């Protein structure tokens, strides 16, 4: 579904804008009427929410996903999630835990 929307958006946007804001996104899941889309950074999230929301909604509507999303559920909005932030936080916690272990056993 998101790939089809991306293909639609690639046709109506300049390659530079598409590559900057949408090319690195991907669908995570759909929770009820909300389609969750991963973005690489908070700046991308803000830009998509503030500048491209209409284009994204239009693409979904043209593809008829406003009425028929995953499993027949209606898509009312797209929620952008900064995927790498969660990844970094998870891995920093892992590193801190292991550094603490090394410090404890080396000292």
C-alpha positions in Angstrom: 0.0 0.0 0.0 2.7 2.6 1.0 4.8 1.5 -2.0 1.9 2.2 -4.3 1.5 5.6 -2.7 5.2 6.3 -3.1 5.0 5.4 -6.8 2.1 7.8 -7.2 4.0 10.6 -5.3 7.1 10.0 -7.4 5.1 10.9 -10.5 3.9 14.3 -9.1 7.0 15.5 -7.2 10.5 16.5 -8.5 13.0 13.7 -8.1 15.0 15.9 -5.7 12.0 16.4 -3.3 10.9 12.8 -3.6 14.4 11.5 -2.8 14.8 14.0 0.1 11.5 13.4 1.9 9.9 10.1 0.8 12.4 7.7 -0.8 13.8 6.5 2.6 10.4 5.9 4.2 8.6 2.6 4.6 5.3 1.4 6.1 5.6 -0.1 9.6 2.0 -1.2 10.3 -1.6 -0.1 10.4 -3.3 0.4 13.8 -7.0 0.9 13.2 -7.4 3.9 10.9 -3.8 5.0 11.3 -1.0 4.0 8.9 2.4 4.2 10.6 5.3 5.1 8.4 8.9 5.1 9.4 11.1 8.1 8.6 14.8 8.5 9.0 14.9 11.6 11.1 12.8 14.1 13.1 13.3 16.7 10.4 11.7 14.4 7.8 8.8 13.7 10.1 8.2 17.5 10.6 8.5 18.2 6.9 6.1 15.4 5.9 3.5 16.5 8.5 3.7 20.2 7.7 4.5 20.4 4.1 3.5 17.1 2.3 0.4 15.9 4.2 -1.9 17.0 1.5 0.1 15.3 -1.3 0.3 12.1 0.7 -3.5 12.2 1.5 -4.2 12.9 -2.2 -2.1 9.9 -3.3 -3.8 7.6 -0.9 -7.2 8.8 -1.9 -6.4 8.4 -5.6 -5.3 4.9 -4.9 -8.5 4.3 -2.9 -6.7 3.5 0.3 -8.7 6.1 2.1 -11.6 3.7 1.9 -9.7 0.4 1.9 -6.5 -0.1 3.8 -4.9 -3.2 5.2 -7.5 -5.8 5.9 -10.3 -3.5 4.7 -9.7 -1.0 7.5 -10.2 2.6 6.5 -7.1 4.8 6.6 -7.9 8.2 8.2 -4.4 9.5 8.7 -0.7 8.7 8.4 1.5 8.8 11.5 5.2 9.3 10.9 7.6 7.6 13.3 11.3 8.4 13.6 12.6 4.8 13.3 16.3 5.4 14.0 15.7 7.2 17.3 14.2 4.1 18.8 17.0 2.0 17.4 19.7 4.3 18.8 18.1 4.5 22.2 17.9 0.7 22.3 21.5 0.3 21.4 22.8 3.0 23.7 21.2 1.2 26.6 22.8 -2.1 25.4 26.3 -0.4 25.3 25.9 1.2 28.7 24.9 -2.1 30.2 27.9 -3.9 28.8 30.4 -1.1 29.7 29.1 -1.3 33.3 29.7 -5.0 33.3 33.2 -4.6 32.0 34.0 -1.9 34.5 32.7 -4.0 37.3 34.7 -7.1 36.3 37.9 -5.4 35.3 38.2 -3.1 38.4 
